């Protein structure tokens, strides 16, 4: 019997598998397809990402550096409001390569990482959890047992639903696609023209340009995406689509099951990104959860919320500004634009000395 079975080997699952294996636990990690595919997430991340991967990984994962953002309340032909730093704020990376790098770190730490294993059932019992998976290579069904299961299987989580845990507060529909136009520009474009969220353009250096948007279910996603690319006069390829969970439920654990990452809606409400929040929660889980002590799951619940709850709460307030009338948005952006002192993953940094000095200088 394993100490942990990890369902889903995205960034959160791979990070937890690595950290748990480094602590000496016997870890099995199951991914339903090939790691990193299908792509359903942007590769625009804060520079904190490099602390989670080996030093030499940056050479292959790095695509571009970003110093700021142009915010629009209309299309690209309208006047933007620029927010910037003198040092790089974020990087654009190979998103599929990141998943594979993190999974390799888990394997190197001793975790048994298996692709092509689709989990079909999770049976929580008094002393263990039994996981059933369909194996693509052999077209067979296998069962595995563990003292605990980590549900890291994304926004439409099989583990979450099987465990009877609540759904996220809401789920957005995100789409993105790419062009092969080389663009080493160091600013992203953000358009507040989508209901309750935004659209974006991200230059990826020699790797091309990413275009995307997210909106509530029921919105005319494809039509809005076509409008975005028409405004930039481009044709995209490699169209990707996925759900973005917003707002974690009140509880992400049972007696022997716990959720991490998108499965727990540990995401930024104002951007939908979840890579760094998910890996932060994975580190909390690895520090506090002991497979022989089910009571330790409550410690994880408290720990990840101490790390992220305030950021998520403030992120919701930021997102509420996306629905303000355009004249109010325009005035607010103009008043706040210029050099900033904020961290893209931490809304609390808006109140940092560096940013407050900028606001009142």
Secondary structure, 3 states (H helix, E strand, C coil): CEEEEEECCCHHHHHHHHHHHHCCCCEEEECCCCCCCCCCCCCEEEHHHHHHCCHHHHHHHEEEEECEEEEECCCCCCCCEEEECCCCCEEEECHHHHHHHHHHHHHHHCCEEECCEEEEEEEECCCCEEEEEEECCCCEEEEEEEEEEEECCCCCCHHHHHHCCCCCCEEEEEEEEEECCCECCCEEEEEEEECCEEEEEEECECCCEEEEEEEECCCCHHHHHHHHHHHCCCCCEEEEEEEEEECCCCCCECCCEEECHHHHCCCCCCCCCCHHHHHHHHHHHHHHCECCECCHHHHHHHHHHHHHHHHHHHHHHHHHHHHCCHHHHHHHHHHHCEECCCECCEHHHHHCHHHHHHHHC
